[in-house]
């Protein structure tokens, strides 16, 4: 996937989170573990955006470890059919589900 498409997917996920009253910021250039940082009700969420949902075991462990270290709930955003899901990596629940 091109950098442009990746950025567009990140922005789309960010817009969906904002619709659910999350405060969101994008990590420009993806220099950190998380592409997006979101906060809702004082709870920080770190989101890695992978449109195809493909992520290595090493990446998953890094997301979880960084979350534990800094008190951030790690999540994976991906497409499932026509919808976008943001899955909490601690309990496998979709944080965007109503």
Gaussian input, Z-matrix of N, CA and C with variables (Angstrom, degrees):
# hf/3-21g

backbone

0 1
 N
 C     1     B1
 C     2     B2     1     A1
 N     3     B3     2     A2     1     D1
 C     4     B4     3     A3     2     D2
 C     5     B5     4     A4     3     D3
 N     6     B6     5     A5     4     D4
 C     7     B7     6     A6     5     D5
 C     8     B8     7     A7     6     D6
 N     9     B9     8     A8     7     D7
 C    10    B10     9     A9     8     D8
 C    11    B11    10    A10     9     D9
 N    12    B12    11    A11    10    D10
 C    13    B13    12    A12    11    D11
 C    14    B14    13    A13    12    D12
 N    15    B15    14    A14    13    D13
 C    16    B16    15    A15    14    D14
 C    17    B17    16    A16    15    D15
 N    18    B18    17    A17    16    D16
 C    19    B19    18    A18    17    D17
 C    20    B20    19    A19    18    D18
 N    21    B21    20    A20    19    D19
 C    22    B22    21    A21    20    D20
 C    23    B23    22    A22    21    D21
 N    24    B24    23    A23    22    D22
 C    25    B25    24    A24    23    D23
 C    26    B26    25    A25    24    D24
 N    27    B27    26    A26    25    D25
 C    28    B28    27    A27    26    D26
 C    29    B29    28    A28    27    D27
 N    30    B30    29    A29    28    D28
 C    31    B31    30    A30    29    D29
 C    32    B32    31    A31    30    D30
 N    33    B33    32    A32    31    D31
 C    34    B34    33    A33    32    D32
 C    35    B35    34    A34    33    D33
 N    36    B36    35    A35    34    D34
 C    37    B37    36    A36    35    D35
 C    38    B38    37    A37    36    D36
 N    39    B39    38    A38    37    D37
 C    40    B40    39    A39    38    D38
 C    41    B41    40    A40    39    D39
 N    42    B42    41    A41    40    D40
 C    43    B43    42    A42    41    D41
 C    44    B44    43    A43    42    D42
 N    45    B45    44    A44    43    D43
 C    46    B46    45    A45    44    D44
 C    47    B47    46    A46    45    D45
 N    48    B48    47    A47    46    D46
 C    49    B49    48    A48    47    D47
 C    50    B50    49    A49    48    D48
 N    51    B51    50    A50    49    D49
 C    52    B52    51    A51    50    D50
 C    53    B53    52    A52    51    D51
 N    54    B54    53    A53    52    D52
 C    55    B55    54    A54    53    D53
 C    56    B56    55    A55    54    D54
 N    57    B57    56    A56    55    D55
 C    58    B58    57    A57    56    D56
 C    59    B59    58    A58    57    D57
 N    60    B60    59    A59    58    D58
 C    61    B61    60    A60    59    D59
 C    62    B62    61    A61    60    D60
 N    63    B63    62    A62    61    D61
 C    64    B64    63    A63    62    D62
 C    65    B65    64    A64    63    D63
 N    66    B66    65    A65    64    D64
 C    67    B67    66    A66    65    D65
 C    68    B68    67    A67    66    D66
 N    69    B69    68    A68    67    D67
 C    70    B70    69    A69    68    D68
 C    71    B71    70    A70    69    D69
 N    72    B72    71    A71    70    D70
 C    73    B73    72    A72    71    D71
 C    74    B74    73    A73    72    D72
 N    75    B75    74    A74    73    D73
 C    76    B76    75    A75    74    D74
 C    77    B77    76    A76    75    D75
 N    78    B78    77    A77    76    D76
 C    79    B79    78    A78    77    D77
 C    80    B80    79    A79    78    D78
 N    81    B81    80    A80    79    D79
 C    82    B82    81    A81    80    D80
 C    83    B83    82    A82    81    D81
 N    84    B84    83    A83    82    D82
 C    85    B85    84    A84    83    D83
 C    86    B86    85    A85    84    D84
 N    87    B87    86    A86    85    D85
 C    88    B88    87    A87    86    D86
 C    89    B89    88    A88    87    D87
 N    90    B90    89    A89    88    D88
 C    91    B91    90    A90    89    D89
 C    92    B92    91    A91    90    D90
 N    93    B93    92    A92    91    D91
 C    94    B94    93    A93    92    D92
 C    95    B95    94    A94    93    D93
 N    96    B96    95    A95    94    D94
 C    97    B97    96    A96    95    D95
 C    98    B98    97    A97    96    D96
 N    99    B99    98    A98    97    D97
 C   100   B100    99    A99    98    D98
 C   101   B101   100   A100    99    D99
 N   102   B102   101   A101   100   D100
 C   103   B103   102   A102   101   D101
 C   104   B104   103   A103   102   D102
 N   105   B105   104   A104   103   D103
 C   106   B106   105   A105   104   D104
 C   107   B107   106   A106   105   D105
 N   108   B108   107   A107   106   D106
 C   109   B109   108   A108   107   D107
 C   110   B110   109   A109   108   D108
 N   111   B111   110   A110   109   D109
 C   112   B112   111   A111   110   D110
 C   113   B113   112   A112   111   D111
 N   114   B114   113   A113   112   D112
 C   115   B115   114   A114   113   D113
 C   116   B116   115   A115   114   D114
 N   117   B117   116   A116   115   D115
 C   118   B118   117   A117   116   D116
 C   119   B119   118   A118   117   D117
 N   120   B120   119   A119   118   D118
 C   121   B121   120   A120   119   D119
 C   122   B122   121   A121   120   D120
 N   123   B123   122   A122   121   D121
 C   124   B124   123   A123   122   D122
 C   125   B125   124   A124   123   D123
 N   126   B126   125   A125   124   D124
 C   127   B127   126   A126   125   D125
 C   128   B128   127   A127   126   D126
 N   129   B129   128   A128   127   D127
 C   130   B130   129   A129   128   D128
 C   131   B131   130   A130   129   D129
 N   132   B132   131   A131   130   D130
 C   133   B133   132   A132   131   D131
 C   134   B134   133   A133   132   D132
 N   135   B135   134   A134   133   D133
 C   136   B136   135   A135   134   D134
 C   137   B137   136   A136   135   D135
 N   138   B138   137   A137   136   D136
 C   139   B139   138   A138   137   D137
 C   140   B140   139   A139   138   D138
 N   141   B141   140   A140   139   D139
 C   142   B142   141   A141   140   D140
 C   143   B143   142   A142   141   D141
 N   144   B144   143   A143   142   D142
 C   145   B145   144   A144   143   D143
 C   146   B146   145   A145   144   D144
 N   147   B147   146   A146   145   D145
 C   148   B148   147   A147   146   D146
 C   149   B149   148   A148   147   D147
 N   150   B150   149   A149   148   D148
 C   151   B151   150   A150   149   D149
 C   152   B152   151   A151   150   D150
 N   153   B153   152   A152   151   D151
 C   154   B154   153   A153   152   D152
 C   155   B155   154   A154   153   D153
 N   156   B156   155   A155   154   D154
 C   157   B157   156   A156   155   D155
 C   158   B158   157   A157   156   D156
 N   159   B159   158   A158   157   D157
 C   160   B160   159   A159   158   D158
 C   161   B161   160   A160   159   D159
 N   162   B162   161   A161   160   D160
 C   163   B163   162   A162   161   D161
 C   164   B164   163   A163   162   D162
 N   165   B165   164   A164   163   D163
 C   166   B166   165   A165   164   D164
 C   167   B167   166   A166   165   D165
 N   168   B168   167   A167   166   D166
 C   169   B169   168   A168   167   D167
 C   170   B170   169   A169   168   D168
 N   171   B171   170   A170   169   D169
 C   172   B172   171   A171   170   D170
 C   173   B173   172   A172   171   D171
 N   174   B174   173   A173   172   D172
 C   175   B175   174   A174   173   D173
 C   176   B176   175   A175   174   D174
 N   177   B177   176   A176   175   D175
 C   178   B178   177   A177   176   D176
 C   179   B179   178   A178   177   D177
 N   180   B180   179   A179   178   D178
 C   181   B181   180   A180   179   D179
 C   182   B182   181   A181   180   D180
 N   183   B183   182   A182   181   D181
 C   184   B184   183   A183   182   D182
 C   185   B185   184   A184   183   D183
 N   186   B186   185   A185   184   D184
 C   187   B187   186   A186   185   D185
 C   188   B188   187   A187   186   D186
 N   189   B189   188   A188   187   D187
 C   190   B190   189   A189   188   D188
 C   191   B191   190   A190   189   D189
 N   192   B192   191   A191   190   D190
 C   193   B193   192   A192   191   D191
 C   194   B194   193   A193   192   D192
 N   195   B195   194   A194   193   D193
 C   196   B196   195   A195   194   D194
 C   197   B197   196   A196   195   D195
 N   198   B198   197   A197   196   D196
 C   199   B199   198   A198   197   D197
 C   200   B200   199   A199   198   D198
 N   201   B201   200   A200   199   D199
 C   202   B202   201   A201   200   D200
 C   203   B203   202   A202   201   D201
 N   204   B204   203   A203   202   D202
 C   205   B205   204   A204   203   D203
 C   206   B206   205   A205   204   D204
 N   207   B207   206   A206   205   D205
 C   208   B208   207   A207   206   D206
 C   209   B209   208   A208   207   D207
 N   210   B210   209   A209   208   D208
 C   211   B211   210   A210   209   D209
 C   212   B212   211   A211   210   D210
 N   213   B213   212   A212   211   D211
 C   214   B214   213   A213   212   D212
 C   215   B215   214   A214   213   D213
 N   216   B216   215   A215   214   D214
 C   217   B217   216   A216   215   D215
 C   218   B218   217   A217   216   D216
 N   219   B219   218   A218   217   D217
 C   220   B220   219   A219   218   D218
 C   221   B221   220   A220   219   D219
 N   222   B222   221   A221   220   D220
 C   223   B223   222   A222   221   D221
 C   224   B224   223   A223   222   D222
 N   225   B225   224   A224   223   D223
 C   226   B226   225   A225   224   D224
 C   227   B227   226   A226   225   D225
 N   228   B228   227   A227   226   D226
 C   229   B229   228   A228   227   D227
 C   230   B230   229   A229   228   D228
 N   231   B231   230   A230   229   D229
 C   232   B232   231   A231   230   D230
 C   233   B233   232   A232   231   D231
 N   234   B234   233   A233   232   D232
 C   235   B235   234   A234   233   D233
 C   236   B236   235   A235   234   D234
 N   237   B237   236   A236   235   D235
 C   238   B238   237   A237   236   D236
 C   239   B239   238   A238   237   D237
 N   240   B240   239   A239   238   D238
 C   241   B241   240   A240   239   D239
 C   242   B242   241   A241   240   D240
 N   243   B243   242   A242   241   D241
 C   244   B244   243   A243   242   D242
 C   245   B245   244   A244   243   D243
 N   246   B246   245   A245   244   D244
 C   247   B247   246   A246   245   D245
 C   248   B248   247   A247   246   D246
 N   249   B249   248   A248   247   D247
 C   250   B250   249   A249   248   D248
 C   251   B251   250   A250   249   D249
 N   252   B252   251   A251   250   D250
 C   253   B253   252   A252   251   D251
 C   254   B254   253   A253   252   D252
 N   255   B255   254   A254   253   D253
 C   256   B256   255   A255   254   D254
 C   257   B257   256   A256   255   D255
 N   258   B258   257   A257   256   D256
 C   259   B259   258   A258   257   D257
 C   260   B260   259   A259   258   D258
 N   261   B261   260   A260   259   D259
 C   262   B262   261   A261   260   D260
 C   263   B263   262   A262   261   D261
 N   264   B264   263   A263   262   D262
 C   265   B265   264   A264   263   D263
 C   266   B266   265   A265   264   D264
 N   267   B267   266   A266   265   D265
 C   268   B268   267   A267   266   D266
 C   269   B269   268   A268   267   D267
 N   270   B270   269   A269   268   D268
 C   271   B271   270   A270   269   D269
 C   272   B272   271   A271   270   D270
 N   273   B273   272   A272   271   D271
 C   274   B274   273   A273   272   D272
 C   275   B275   274   A274   273   D273
 N   276   B276   275   A275   274   D274
 C   277   B277   276   A276   275   D275
 C   278   B278   277   A277   276   D276
 N   279   B279   278   A278   277   D277
 C   280   B280   279   A279   278   D278
 C   281   B281   280   A280   279   D279
 N   282   B282   281   A281   280   D280
 C   283   B283   282   A282   281   D281
 C   284   B284   283   A283   282   D282
 N   285   B285   284   A284   283   D283
 C   286   B286   285   A285   284   D284
 C   287   B287   286   A286   285   D285
 N   288   B288   287   A287   286   D286
 C   289   B289   288   A288   287   D287
 C   290   B290   289   A289   288   D288
 N   291   B291   290   A290   289   D289
 C   292   B292   291   A291   290   D290
 C   293   B293   292   A292   291   D291

   B1=1.4488
   B2=1.5231
   B3=1.3024
   B4=1.4622
   B5=1.5291
   B6=1.3276
   B7=1.4630
   B8=1.5241
   B9=1.3326
   B10=1.4664
   B11=1.5278
   B12=1.3412
   B13=1.4700
   B14=1.5201
   B15=1.3329
   B16=1.4652
   B17=1.5145
   B18=1.3189
   B19=1.4672
   B20=1.5324
   B21=1.3345
   B22=1.4664
   B23=1.5272
   B24=1.3361
   B25=1.4642
   B26=1.5314
   B27=1.3320
   B28=1.4596
   B29=1.5313
   B30=1.3254
   B31=1.4676
   B32=1.5251
   B33=1.3249
   B34=1.4572
   B35=1.5332
   B36=1.3348
   B37=1.4628
   B38=1.5260
   B39=1.3209
   B40=1.4521
   B41=1.5381
   B42=1.3217
   B43=1.4639
   B44=1.5321
   B45=1.3375
   B46=1.4691
   B47=1.5260
   B48=1.3377
   B49=1.4649
   B50=1.5315
   B51=1.3247
   B52=1.4704
   B53=1.5270
   B54=1.3456
   B55=1.4620
   B56=1.5264
   B57=1.3303
   B58=1.4705
   B59=1.5367
   B60=1.3266
   B61=1.4625
   B62=1.5262
   B63=1.3275
   B64=1.4608
   B65=1.5248
   B66=1.3166
   B67=1.4644
   B68=1.5237
   B69=1.3246
   B70=1.4687
   B71=1.5212
   B72=1.3254
   B73=1.4605
   B74=1.5200
   B75=1.3130
   B76=1.4651
   B77=1.5109
   B78=1.3218
   B79=1.4598
   B80=1.5210
   B81=1.3312
   B82=1.4678
   B83=1.5249
   B84=1.2978
   B85=1.4619
   B86=1.5159
   B87=1.3314
   B88=1.4720
   B89=1.5187
   B90=1.3143
   B91=1.4615
   B92=1.5246
   B93=1.3320
   B94=1.4562
   B95=1.5089
   B96=1.3094
   B97=1.4633
   B98=1.5302
   B99=1.3356
   B100=1.4570
   B101=1.5243
   B102=1.3335
   B103=1.4673
   B104=1.5208
   B105=1.3279
   B106=1.4606
   B107=1.5196
   B108=1.3074
   B109=1.4605
   B110=1.5205
   B111=1.3228
   B112=1.4563
   B113=1.5222
   B114=1.3290
   B115=1.4596
   B116=1.5180
   B117=1.3220
   B118=1.4588
   B119=1.5217
   B120=1.3057
   B121=1.4631
   B122=1.5339
   B123=1.3288
   B124=1.4601
   B125=1.5165
   B126=1.3241
   B127=1.4637
   B128=1.5279
   B129=1.3550
   B130=1.4680
   B131=1.5361
   B132=1.3222
   B133=1.4663
   B134=1.5276
   B135=1.3228
   B136=1.4578
   B137=1.5163
   B138=1.3166
   B139=1.4680
   B140=1.5190
   B141=1.3154
   B142=1.4627
   B143=1.5228
   B144=1.3212
   B145=1.4634
   B146=1.5266
   B147=1.3159
   B148=1.4661
   B149=1.5184
   B150=1.3159
   B151=1.4637
   B152=1.5267
   B153=1.3173
   B154=1.4655
   B155=1.5276
   B156=1.3198
   B157=1.4575
   B158=1.5125
   B159=1.3258
   B160=1.4649
   B161=1.5244
   B162=1.3285
   B163=1.4568
   B164=1.5268
   B165=1.3113
   B166=1.4634
   B167=1.5276
   B168=1.3292
   B169=1.4645
   B170=1.5221
   B171=1.3168
   B172=1.4683
   B173=1.5317
   B174=1.3334
   B175=1.4696
   B176=1.5284
   B177=1.3332
   B178=1.4618
   B179=1.5269
   B180=1.3152
   B181=1.4584
   B182=1.5211
   B183=1.3296
   B184=1.4656
   B185=1.5328
   B186=1.3283
   B187=1.4660
   B188=1.5263
   B189=1.3167
   B190=1.4723
   B191=1.5235
   B192=1.3152
   B193=1.4667
   B194=1.5273
   B195=1.3257
   B196=1.4644
   B197=1.5222
   B198=1.3173
   B199=1.4625
   B200=1.5195
   B201=1.3316
   B202=1.4705
   B203=1.5280
   B204=1.3187
   B205=1.4670
   B206=1.5284
   B207=1.3248
   B208=1.4668
   B209=1.5310
   B210=1.3186
   B211=1.4565
   B212=1.5141
   B213=1.3340
   B214=1.4627
   B215=1.5282
   B216=1.3101
   B217=1.4612
   B218=1.5318
   B219=1.3423
   B220=1.4661
   B221=1.5266
   B222=1.3412
   B223=1.4659
   B224=1.5226
   B225=1.3185
   B226=1.4532
   B227=1.5209
   B228=1.3374
   B229=1.4641
   B230=1.5217
   B231=1.3385
   B232=1.4636
   B233=1.5132
   B234=1.3228
   B235=1.4638
   B236=1.5165
   B237=1.3173
   B238=1.4692
   B239=1.5179
   B240=1.3097
   B241=1.4581
   B242=1.5107
   B243=1.3319
   B244=1.4709
   B245=1.5185
   B246=1.3224
   B247=1.4578
   B248=1.5214
   B249=1.3084
   B250=1.4579
   B251=1.5198
   B252=1.3190
   B253=1.4621
   B254=1.5250
   B255=1.3209
   B256=1.4606
   B257=1.5231
   B258=1.3196
   B259=1.4614
   B260=1.5235
   B261=1.3446
   B262=1.4611
   B263=1.5349
   B264=1.3153
   B265=1.4603
   B266=1.5259
   B267=1.3177
   B268=1.4649
   B269=1.5236
   B270=1.3603
   B271=1.4691
   B272=1.5305
   B273=1.3328
   B274=1.4693
   B275=1.5257
   B276=1.3356
   B277=1.4574
   B278=1.5172
   B279=1.3186
   B280=1.4541
   B281=1.5303
   B282=1.3405
   B283=1.4631
   B284=1.5209
   B285=1.3361
   B286=1.4618
   B287=1.5200
   B288=1.3181
   B289=1.4669
   B290=1.5244
   B291=1.3125
   B292=1.4693
   B293=1.5044
   A1=107.80
   A2=115.56
   A3=120.20
   A4=110.67
   A5=114.54
   A6=120.70
   A7=109.77
   A8=116.60
   A9=121.49
   A10=111.06
   A11=116.96
   A12=120.74
   A13=110.71
   A14=116.26
   A15=120.34
   A16=111.17
   A17=116.35
   A18=120.76
   A19=110.41
   A20=116.26
   A21=119.47
   A22=111.29
   A23=116.55
   A24=120.10
   A25=109.99
   A26=117.48
   A27=121.44
   A28=110.55
   A29=116.91
   A30=120.91
   A31=111.12
   A32=117.03
   A33=121.26
   A34=110.38
   A35=116.08
   A36=120.67
   A37=109.47
   A38=116.52
   A39=121.22
   A40=110.58
   A41=117.44
   A42=121.32
   A43=111.43
   A44=116.65
   A45=120.67
   A46=110.90
   A47=116.82
   A48=120.31
   A49=110.73
   A50=116.31
   A51=119.95
   A52=111.14
   A53=117.07
   A54=120.69
   A55=111.38
   A56=116.46
   A57=122.64
   A58=111.44
   A59=116.20
   A60=122.96
   A61=114.81
   A62=116.97
   A63=121.14
   A64=107.91
   A65=117.07
   A66=121.81
   A67=105.02
   A68=118.45
   A69=121.74
   A70=112.73
   A71=114.71
   A72=121.80
   A73=107.92
   A74=114.62
   A75=121.71
   A76=109.11
   A77=115.97
   A78=121.98
   A79=107.22
   A80=116.91
   A81=121.68
   A82=111.33
   A83=115.42
   A84=121.17
   A85=114.06
   A86=117.25
   A87=122.17
   A88=111.80
   A89=116.77
   A90=120.76
   A91=112.22
   A92=116.82
   A93=120.28
   A94=111.16
   A95=115.66
   A96=121.82
   A97=110.48
   A98=115.98
   A99=120.98
   A100=110.46
   A101=116.09
   A102=121.23
   A103=111.15
   A104=115.54
   A105=121.42
   A106=109.59
   A107=115.59
   A108=121.35
   A109=106.46
   A110=115.40
   A111=120.98
   A112=108.89
   A113=115.93
   A114=121.37
   A115=108.34
   A116=115.37
   A117=120.68
   A118=107.58
   A119=116.10
   A120=122.02
   A121=111.68
   A122=116.33
   A123=120.93
   A124=114.96
   A125=117.61
   A126=122.09
   A127=109.50
   A128=117.86
   A129=120.30
   A130=112.33
   A131=114.59
   A132=122.80
   A133=107.73
   A134=117.44
   A135=122.27
   A136=108.26
   A137=117.35
   A138=120.67
   A139=110.97
   A140=115.33
   A141=123.07
   A142=105.84
   A143=117.13
   A144=121.97
   A145=110.21
   A146=115.58
   A147=122.78
   A148=106.72
   A149=116.00
   A150=120.22
   A151=111.96
   A152=117.27
   A153=120.74
   A154=112.08
   A155=117.45
   A156=121.16
   A157=114.48
   A158=117.54
   A159=120.70
   A160=109.60
   A161=115.16
   A162=120.93
   A163=108.03
   A164=116.53
   A165=120.20
   A166=110.26
   A167=115.46
   A168=120.67
   A169=109.97
   A170=116.81
   A171=121.32
   A172=110.83
   A173=116.41
   A174=120.27
   A175=111.08
   A176=116.57
   A177=120.76
   A178=110.79
   A179=116.67
   A180=120.37
   A181=111.19
   A182=117.03
   A183=120.39
   A184=111.03
   A185=116.78
   A186=120.79
   A187=110.54
   A188=116.28
   A189=120.61
   A190=111.53
   A191=117.53
   A192=121.41
   A193=111.24
   A194=117.30
   A195=120.37
   A196=109.96
   A197=116.42
   A198=120.18
   A199=111.91
   A200=116.68
   A201=120.54
   A202=110.79
   A203=116.04
   A204=121.37
   A205=112.30
   A206=117.13
   A207=121.18
   A208=114.48
   A209=118.04
   A210=120.25
   A211=113.80
   A212=116.16
   A213=122.70
   A214=108.04
   A215=117.43
   A216=120.75
   A217=108.16
   A218=117.96
   A219=120.63
   A220=112.20
   A221=115.01
   A222=120.78
   A223=110.62
   A224=115.18
   A225=122.92
   A226=108.28
   A227=116.68
   A228=121.53
   A229=107.97
   A230=116.09
   A231=120.90
   A232=109.42
   A233=115.14
   A234=120.55
   A235=108.45
   A236=114.80
   A237=121.86
   A238=105.49
   A239=115.17
   A240=119.14
   A241=109.26
   A242=116.17
   A243=120.84
   A244=112.95
   A245=117.71
   A246=118.81
   A247=111.62
   A248=114.31
   A249=121.63
   A250=107.71
   A251=115.69
   A252=120.62
   A253=108.23
   A254=114.78
   A255=121.36
   A256=105.68
   A257=115.50
   A258=122.49
   A259=110.53
   A260=116.07
   A261=121.21
   A262=107.32
   A263=117.35
   A264=120.76
   A265=113.38
   A266=118.22
   A267=121.09
   A268=111.94
   A269=116.95
   A270=118.86
   A271=113.50
   A272=117.59
   A273=123.05
   A274=113.91
   A275=118.04
   A276=121.33
   A277=109.82
   A278=116.07
   A279=123.24
   A280=108.34
   A281=118.01
   A282=120.76
   A283=112.60
   A284=117.71
   A285=120.85
   A286=112.37
   A287=117.16
   A288=120.33
   A289=110.40
   A290=114.63
   A291=117.45
   A292=110.85
   D1=139.80
   D2=-179.35
   D3=-72.89
   D4=160.72
   D5=178.26
   D6=-59.85
   D7=-40.58
   D8=-179.20
   D9=-61.84
   D10=-44.72
   D11=179.70
   D12=-66.42
   D13=-38.57
   D14=177.75
   D15=-62.46
   D16=-43.87
   D17=179.36
   D18=-64.34
   D19=-41.34
   D20=178.72
   D21=-62.26
   D22=-39.90
   D23=178.51
   D24=-64.97
   D25=-43.65
   D26=177.48
   D27=-58.84
   D28=-44.07
   D29=179.98
   D30=-65.73
   D31=-37.17
   D32=177.65
   D33=-63.84
   D34=-45.90
   D35=178.83
   D36=-61.56
   D37=-43.22
   D38=179.60
   D39=-59.38
   D40=-44.09
   D41=178.08
   D42=-60.84
   D43=-41.54
   D44=179.32
   D45=-64.53
   D46=-39.77
   D47=177.99
   D48=-65.80
   D49=-41.06
   D50=179.19
   D51=-62.40
   D52=-34.48
   D53=176.47
   D54=-62.30
   D55=-24.59
   D56=179.34
   D57=-98.62
   D58=19.66
   D59=176.08
   D60=68.29
   D61=30.09
   D62=170.65
   D63=-89.44
   D64=144.38
   D65=167.28
   D66=-90.10
   D67=127.59
   D68=-174.36
   D69=-130.01
   D70=144.69
   D71=170.28
   D72=-135.25
   D73=148.36
   D74=-179.59
   D75=-100.98
   D76=137.56
   D77=175.75
   D78=-85.46
   D79=97.34
   D80=-175.85
   D81=-56.66
   D82=130.60
   D83=178.17
   D84=76.35
   D85=2.89
   D86=178.81
   D87=49.81
   D88=49.47
   D89=179.75
   D90=-79.50
   D91=-16.47
   D92=179.58
   D93=-104.59
   D94=-174.84
   D95=179.15
   D96=-68.98
   D97=-37.91
   D98=-176.96
   D99=-102.32
   D100=141.75
   D101=175.21
   D102=-79.61
   D103=-34.16
   D104=-179.05
   D105=-131.24
   D106=145.44
   D107=168.89
   D108=-117.19
   D109=130.22
   D110=-178.26
   D111=-131.01
   D112=148.10
   D113=178.49
   D114=-132.23
   D115=134.80
   D116=174.47
   D117=-142.55
   D118=128.25
   D119=-179.25
   D120=54.04
   D121=36.57
   D122=177.87
   D123=79.30
   D124=2.86
   D125=-178.77
   D126=-102.07
   D127=122.44
   D128=179.74
   D129=-86.11
   D130=137.09
   D131=179.10
   D132=-123.25
   D133=132.17
   D134=175.38
   D135=-107.72
   D136=126.68
   D137=-173.06
   D138=-121.20
   D139=126.03
   D140=172.65
   D141=-99.99
   D142=124.57
   D143=-177.49
   D144=-99.32
   D145=120.15
   D146=177.80
   D147=-134.93
   D148=97.41
   D149=-174.80
   D150=-51.74
   D151=-43.19
   D152=-179.61
   D153=-81.78
   D154=-10.34
   D155=178.49
   D156=79.54
   D157=4.75
   D158=-177.85
   D159=-84.66
   D160=122.88
   D161=-178.91
   D162=-145.52
   D163=140.78
   D164=-177.94
   D165=-80.80
   D166=161.86
   D167=176.28
   D168=-61.20
   D169=-36.99
   D170=179.23
   D171=-63.97
   D172=-43.03
   D173=177.78
   D174=-63.82
   D175=-42.15
   D176=178.53
   D177=-60.00
   D178=-45.89
   D179=-179.78
   D180=-64.76
   D181=-38.68
   D182=178.26
   D183=-64.06
   D184=-40.72
   D185=177.13
   D186=-62.09
   D187=-47.29
   D188=-179.26
   D189=-64.93
   D190=-44.20
   D191=-179.32
   D192=-64.35
   D193=-42.94
   D194=178.01
   D195=-63.98
   D196=-39.80
   D197=177.11
   D198=-60.65
   D199=-45.98
   D200=179.39
   D201=-63.20
   D202=-43.52
   D203=-176.38
   D204=-62.87
   D205=-39.39
   D206=-173.83
   D207=-110.25
   D208=4.59
   D209=179.17
   D210=71.15
   D211=33.41
   D212=-179.83
   D213=-111.34
   D214=134.73
   D215=177.80
   D216=-80.99
   D217=116.12
   D218=-177.74
   D219=-80.15
   D220=139.12
   D221=-178.62
   D222=-138.27
   D223=159.55
   D224=175.51
   D225=-123.08
   D226=123.56
   D227=175.44
   D228=-99.21
   D229=133.56
   D230=179.78
   D231=-153.99
   D232=166.90
   D233=176.13
   D234=-93.59
   D235=138.31
   D236=172.00
   D237=-127.99
   D238=100.09
   D239=-174.33
   D240=67.73
   D241=-123.45
   D242=-179.64
   D243=-94.99
   D244=-3.07
   D245=-177.74
   D246=-111.99
   D247=158.10
   D248=177.48
   D249=-103.17
   D250=134.10
   D251=175.80
   D252=-119.81
   D253=147.18
   D254=174.52
   D255=-122.00
   D256=107.02
   D257=-172.50
   D258=-97.66
   D259=126.93
   D260=173.38
   D261=-70.86
   D262=128.10
   D263=-176.94
   D264=-80.22
   D265=-1.70
   D266=175.03
   D267=-90.22
   D268=-35.40
   D269=-175.86
   D270=-130.75
   D271=4.94
   D272=178.61
   D273=59.77
   D274=27.41
   D275=177.53
   D276=-98.57
   D277=147.21
   D278=178.31
   D279=-81.45
   D280=117.05
   D281=-178.24
   D282=-78.12
   D283=-10.05
   D284=177.46
   D285=-94.07
   D286=-11.84
   D287=-177.90
   D288=-63.94
   D289=143.58
   D290=179.74
   D291=-94.30

